[in-house]
Each structure stands twice: as C-alpha cells, then as structure tokens.
Amino acid sequence: MALKLNVPSIVCEGCGDTISKAIKTVDSDASISIDVTGKTVTVESGASEESIKQAVTATGHTLA
C-alpha cells in the first residue's frame, strides 16, 4: 500500500529521520520517502494506514 501523508511540522532532515524510525517500528520493511521542502512522507508498507499515522503523530508531528 502506498500512502502519502502531509506533515506540515517537518522542518529538517532530523524530523524525517525521527519519523522514519517510528514508521520502521510498525513495519521494518517499509519503504519511506521524506520530502522536507514539500513536507510530505510517502510510505510503501503492508501496515495499516492508521498504524502509520499513529506512528507519525507519536513522534509529536502533526498530519494535515
């Protein structure tokens, strides 16, 4: 499943790393692409959309 999330709170590569690590705890095989300037996270994963969103918000980031 491909999922593209708008994450307006991403401001740097460090934010992207934090989000990537959180998603990997849900699905260690997930393919993750972070676009800091576009403030998007694209995830290819077998995990549910809800679990991916929960992992991102658990890092303190907001979803639009």
C-alpha positions in Angstrom: 0.0 0.0 0.0 1.3 3.4 -0.9 0.4 6.2 1.4 1.3 9.9 1.1 1.0 12.0 4.2 1.2 15.8 4.5 3.2 16.5 7.6 3.4 20.3 8.0 5.6 20.1 11.1 8.6 18.7 9.2 11.3 21.3 9.3 14.6 19.4 8.8 16.2 16.1 7.9 16.3 15.2 11.6 12.5 15.3 11.7 12.5 13.0 8.7 14.8 10.6 10.5 12.6 10.6 13.6 9.5 9.9 11.5 11.3 7.1 9.5 12.4 5.4 12.7 8.9 5.5 14.1 7.4 4.0 11.0 10.1 1.3 10.9 8.9 0.2 14.4 5.5 -0.5 12.8 6.8 -2.1 9.6 10.6 -2.8 9.5 10.3 -3.5 5.7 8.5 -0.2 4.9 9.9 1.9 2.1 9.9 5.5 3.2 10.5 8.8 1.3 10.6 12.1 3.2 10.3 15.4 1.3 11.3 18.1 3.8 10.6 21.0 1.5 7.3 19.6 0.3 6.5 18.5 3.9 5.3 15.0 2.8 6.0 11.5 3.8 5.4 8.7 1.3 5.3 5.2 2.7 5.1 1.8 0.9 4.0 -0.6 3.6 1.9 -3.6 4.4 0.9 -1.9 7.7 -2.5 -0.2 8.0 -2.8 3.5 7.2 -4.0 4.1 10.8 -0.9 2.5 12.3 1.4 4.5 10.1 -0.4 7.7 11.1 -0.3 6.8 14.7 3.5 6.2 14.5 4.0 9.7 12.9 1.8 11.5 15.5 3.5 9.6 18.3 6.7 11.5 17.4 5.0 14.8 18.1 4.4 15.7 14.4 1.1 16.8 13.0 -0.8 15.5 10.0 -2.7 17.8 7.7 
